[in-house]
Each structure stands twice: as C-alpha cells, then as structure tokens.
Amino acid sequence: NLIVVLNDNEMSIAHNVGALAGYLSRLRTNPKYFKGKEEFEQLLRKIPAGSILFRVAERLKDSFKYLVVPGMFFEEMGFIYLGPIDGHNLKAMISVFQQVKSIKGPVLVHVVTKKGKGYKFAESCPDRFHGIGPFDVTTGKAVEDNGAPPSYTEVFGRAIVKLAESDGRIVAITAAMTEGTGLKQFARLFPGRFFDVGIAEQHAVTLAAGLAAGGYRPVVAVYSTFLQRAYDQVLHDVCLQRLPVTLAIDRAGIVGEDGATHQGLYDFAYLRHIPNMVLMAPKDENELQNMLATAVSCTGPVAVRYPRRRGVGCLLEDNFEILPLGRAEVLLDGKDVTLLAVGSMVEVARKAAELLANKGIQAAVINARFVKPLDEECILSYAVRTGRLFAIEEHALQGGFGSAVLELLADKGLTGIQVKRFGMPDTFVEHGAQQILLAKYGLTAENLTRTVCEELSGQDTIKKLERKAGTRW
C-alpha cells in the first residue's frame, strides 16, 4: 500500500518542461473533463434518485476520464489515480486523504497548487522566490547594495552571451535552472541555441556530447552538487571521446543557507582523475570571463568552477584573454613560505600575505588557476625555494587541490617539503551563512595567517632543539 502525492504547480524551480509536464497540463486544464463532469453532476441531482445515481456515477468516473483524457498515464503504471484536486482547499484535501487511507494498493493523488500562492510577487515570479535573500516585503524587490560587484553567475551569463554573439557554434544547456545559472538573457537572445532539458543532468551532459560531436561548442551550466548525478556521462560520453564540452560549474564551494545537499565541495575530486579533463577555477570575475573564453576555444572537455557569491570588485575587461593551459600566476614573490591557492581562496591568500608582511614574513602568493593540469614547474620551483607550501581551496580536502599538490611532490621525490592543506574536513557541511561557515572551517585570511605563524614558530623551536642536541628530529 503506497500513497504518492503529486504536487503539481507547473514548476520545479523554474517552469517545467518535457512530455510529462505537458501531459499534466492537459489533464489539469482539460475543459471537456471539467465541463462534462459539472454538467453531468447537475443533471443527475435534478432527477428523482439522482443522488444515488450520482454516487454510482462517481464509481464510474474513471471510465469517463478515459474517454476525454489521453493516456491515463498513471493508471497505466498501476496506480489508482485521484485528481486533479485543489491543493489549496484544505477541507477537500482532508476528505480525500481520509478516503485514500482505506484504499488497498498504490494510489496517486494529483494535487494542483500555485507556487507562491498568497504573495502576489512570488506568484508572478515564482522562480526568483524559490530561494531568495533579504527582500522588501512591500515591493518584492531584493535588498541590494548598489555598489556591490556582480555575482559570478551574472558575470558568466554576460560572458557567454558575448562569446555567442561572435561564435555561432556556442550553445547553452541547463537542467531546469535557467535563471539560477545566469542563462536567462542567453535563452532570450538565442532561443534556437538554448536547451532546458528539465531536471535531468545526465541528459544535459549527453546532449552536450552529441552537439559537440556535431561541431558545436556546448556549455552546460550546472550546480556543482547536481553535476554529481551526471558523472558517468561526463566520463563516458564526453571525456572518453575527448569532446569539446564546457562544464560551467556554479555554486562550487560553500553555498550557505541551502545546506548540506547543495554544498559544492567534491567536484575537484570527482573530475580531476578523469583522462582528458581540464579543470580551472578563477580568482575573480574577470578571470572567469577569460576562463570561459579559454574553455570554448579548447578541443577537449573543460570544467570551470566558481562560487555562489559576488566577485571581488575587479575591473571587467571588454576583451577576453585565452589563458595558456596549465599555467599558474605568481601574484606575489616571497622567500619564507608559499601560499598556493585556487579559485575563491586566492583572495584569502592575498589578504593573508599582507597580514604576514606586517609580521615580517615574506609570503609568495600563487594563483594556481588550474587544478588539472597543474603548473608543475611553478609549484616545484617555489616548493624548493621556500620549503613550505600552504595549499588553500574551498573544497573537500580528500581528493582535492591539496591532494594533487601532495601527489606531485611525492612523484618528484620532494617528500621533505612541508605542506599544510586548508580546505573542508571529512564531514557534511551544515547550512549557514557563507562567511560564518568559512570562518568555522578556517578558510579566512586571519586563520591562515595565524596557522602560518604557528608553523614557522614551531619549526624555529625544532631547529633550536636540533642545534642544541646536535641531531635532527
């Protein structure tokens, strides 16, 4: 005995797409069914014994629905179908569920609701209110800092439009996340080159592979946590065939209030071991533009991952730069320690270097840019020069960027280099504000500075003891 409640509001996060959504729409709005049912009920109640006849007719209504509603999709799957029912009518809902409790076998209750009902702004723009920050209740408008830089999602959306204007091969694919991934403008300007496949990330990636094989340059915009569903398609359909598919991985790292299910902390680990994959993460919004331009110019698969937050406020250049693959960027030279950061943590490393400089510690800051391929020459050079590496990433420590650095040093026989990794521990990260969570797990400039100082202090103590004892610990 199973009761399935289908909450049918024509939406997931955005508007539903696909054959099943179309079927439900026909079922929900079929005028023949509702008009015929109403007229039939009125006619029966006017004649003697009409109430008895109506109860009999109720038992036969499935036959009536078979005549006017195509398919009876759910009953073909073995469900006893009840509906459509007004999901905002509490009295009707209680009555239905009281009856359903006694029915033997699988039952599907088709409940029709309106997303955002009761608040006019949410009703008129339900996808925007699916997950929203602070807003003015009287106007429905988000409370924004007009001087704040654009989000990475917004920068991605503008960049892909600009690239598509000059390259007709570029197409965009999303899995029911048009607005969330920043593709709303692309969909409006290039409707023939935009594909919303519904909540089916596996299909999105395989569709991209097919388009790439046909000469297009598809960009799949997807949240990091949801790309996990399409791992097999990324491996077999894209990377095995070395197809030019770009994975634009949004919501990478700590996502905040969406909670444990949405934290994007595993994409380095589940992508970097796949042959033919190139994996990048930008330090700021301008570098995101350049990485996207680089990705669509490549002849094989590329993943670009970026966080759910606003950029650092850098100047957005009009002309995009094609980056040399596997080349890191030295932002600051130093002789005492090397801060080797990737993606959103580059800014943290840069701020930490300033704090360390105030303490007389010269830290080199390297923007890794690429998790795969690593800039081996740059990393090895600074590892030998400073003898101390601090690898910083907004990602799980297991299998992440720091792990890749350790593997490189081990393969080159540089096991004497001191390496300290900063990232997320082996735990599911709860929901909470991004800055609070980043601070809790130590991904701040202040904590990085404190740890570097402690490590250096500890090493100085060991060296003094070694000199005193005449041996090496």
PyMOL commands that set and color helices and strands:
alter all, ss='L'
color gray80, all
select helices_A, chain A and resi 19-29+31-46+50-59+61-68+73-76+90-100+120-124+152-166+184-189+191-193+201-213+224-239+267-271+285-297+345-358+376-386+401-411+434-440+445-469
alter helices_A, ss='H'
color red, helices_A
select strands_A, chain A and resi 2-8+80-86+106-112+170-174+194-196+217-223+246-250+278-280+302-305+329-332+337-341+363-367+370-372+388-396+418-424
alter strands_A, ss='S'
color yellow, strands_A
deselect
rebuild
show_as cartoon
